[in-house]
């Protein structure tokens, strides 16, 4: 029998953050952690510093989830970029 050693720190709830994966007990989406880590080049420690209340294990769980679901999350990042671009054109 396999024993689960760590509770999942990543949750989805259709009523919170539009159902996007987020850190349990927060509104910090995995997408935000991915952007800070992958695109801004922030270290996991820096991400913790910028989000009081996040534990290092939360950040690492978010990064791991991102890499396991990279295609899905990158698609959402691109959709958000496209939306922001459209808003800029309206100005």
FINU-741450 format. One record per residue (C-alpha): residue number from 1; residue in three letters; y, z, x. Coordinates in steps of 0.02 Angstrom, whole numbers, plus 50000, padded with zeros to 5 digits. Layout:
+-------+------+-------+-------+-------+
: mardo : filo :    yy :    zz :    xx :
+-------+------+-------+-------+-------+
:   NUM :  ala :     Y :     Z :     X :
...
+-------+------+-------+-------+-------+
# end
This chain:
+-------+------+-------+-------+-------+
: mardo : filo :    yy :    zz :    xx :
+-------+------+-------+-------+-------+
:     1 :  unk : 50000 : 50000 : 50000 :
:     2 :  unk : 50172 : 49954 : 50064 :
:     3 :  unk : 50308 : 50086 : 50056 :
:     4 :  unk : 50490 : 50040 : 50028 :
:     5 :  unk : 50587 : 50128 : 50165 :
:     6 :  unk : 50767 : 50088 : 50120 :
:     7 :  unk : 50852 : 50070 : 49951 :
:     8 :  unk : 50943 : 49908 : 49925 :
:     9 :  unk : 51127 : 49921 : 49960 :
:    10 :  unk : 51163 : 49752 : 49882 :
:    11 :  unk : 51174 : 49740 : 49693 :
:    12 :  unk : 51220 : 49614 : 49560 :
:    13 :  unk : 51291 : 49661 : 49390 :
:    14 :  unk : 51353 : 49526 : 49272 :
:    15 :  unk : 51494 : 49642 : 49216 :
:    16 :  unk : 51559 : 49681 : 49392 :
:    17 :  unk : 51635 : 49552 : 49511 :
:    18 :  unk : 51573 : 49410 : 49402 :
:    19 :  unk : 51393 : 49450 : 49444 :
:    20 :  unk : 51416 : 49410 : 49628 :
:    21 :  unk : 51317 : 49513 : 49754 :
:    22 :  unk : 51414 : 49664 : 49812 :
:    23 :  unk : 51393 : 49827 : 49906 :
:    24 :  unk : 51320 : 49958 : 49789 :
:    25 :  unk : 51451 : 50080 : 49725 :
:    26 :  unk : 51597 : 49966 : 49772 :
:    27 :  unk : 51681 : 49806 : 49719 :
:    28 :  unk : 51666 : 49735 : 49895 :
:    29 :  unk : 51572 : 49571 : 49880 :
:    30 :  unk : 51449 : 49511 : 50010 :
:    31 :  unk : 51558 : 49355 : 50015 :
:    32 :  unk : 51704 : 49459 : 50082 :
:    33 :  unk : 51597 : 49537 : 50218 :
:    34 :  unk : 51532 : 49364 : 50265 :
:    35 :  unk : 51708 : 49294 : 50279 :
:    36 :  unk : 51767 : 49438 : 50387 :
:    37 :  unk : 51614 : 49432 : 50499 :
:    38 :  unk : 51579 : 49246 : 50510 :
:    39 :  unk : 51751 : 49167 : 50490 :
:    40 :  unk : 51872 : 49300 : 50553 :
:    41 :  unk : 51755 : 49358 : 50691 :
:    42 :  unk : 51770 : 49542 : 50646 :
:    43 :  unk : 51638 : 49661 : 50711 :
:    44 :  unk : 51540 : 49768 : 50589 :
:    45 :  unk : 51639 : 49919 : 50651 :
:    46 :  unk : 51804 : 49830 : 50614 :
:    47 :  unk : 51744 : 49786 : 50440 :
:    48 :  unk : 51707 : 49970 : 50411 :
:    49 :  unk : 51879 : 50017 : 50474 :
:    50 :  unk : 51961 : 49894 : 50354 :
:    51 :  unk : 51860 : 49956 : 50204 :
:    52 :  unk : 51864 : 50147 : 50200 :
:    53 :  unk : 51709 : 50212 : 50117 :
:    54 :  unk : 51594 : 50076 : 50182 :
:    55 :  unk : 51458 : 50134 : 50299 :
:    56 :  unk : 51398 : 50032 : 50446 :
:    57 :  unk : 51230 : 50013 : 50360 :
:    58 :  unk : 51320 : 49937 : 50208 :
:    59 :  unk : 51403 : 49807 : 50318 :
:    60 :  unk : 51241 : 49764 : 50406 :
:    61 :  unk : 51153 : 49750 : 50237 :
:    62 :  unk : 51291 : 49632 : 50179 :
:    63 :  unk : 51276 : 49525 : 50335 :
:    64 :  unk : 51087 : 49518 : 50318 :
:    65 :  unk : 51101 : 49471 : 50134 :
:    66 :  unk : 51226 : 49335 : 50179 :
:    67 :  unk : 51110 : 49255 : 50305 :
:    68 :  unk : 50963 : 49265 : 50184 :
:    69 :  unk : 51070 : 49181 : 50048 :
:    70 :  unk : 51190 : 49080 : 50155 :
:    71 :  unk : 51185 : 48920 : 50054 :
:    72 :  unk : 51226 : 49009 : 49890 :
:    73 :  unk : 51366 : 49115 : 49963 :
:    74 :  unk : 51442 : 48972 : 50064 :
:    75 :  unk : 51447 : 48870 : 49904 :
:    76 :  unk : 51546 : 49009 : 49818 :
:    77 :  unk : 51664 : 49022 : 49968 :
:    78 :  unk : 51696 : 48834 : 49958 :
:    79 :  unk : 51726 : 48844 : 49770 :
:    80 :  unk : 51855 : 48980 : 49798 :
:    81 :  unk : 51939 : 48878 : 49936 :
:    82 :  unk : 51948 : 48728 : 49820 :
:    83 :  unk : 52023 : 48835 : 49682 :
:    84 :  unk : 52153 : 48907 : 49801 :
:    85 :  unk : 52196 : 48732 : 49859 :
:    86 :  unk : 52225 : 48676 : 49679 :
:    87 :  unk : 52339 : 48826 : 49651 :
:    88 :  unk : 52441 : 48780 : 49805 :
:    89 :  unk : 52469 : 48605 : 49735 :
:    90 :  unk : 52539 : 48676 : 49573 :
:    91 :  unk : 52683 : 48764 : 49662 :
+-------+------+-------+-------+-------+
# end
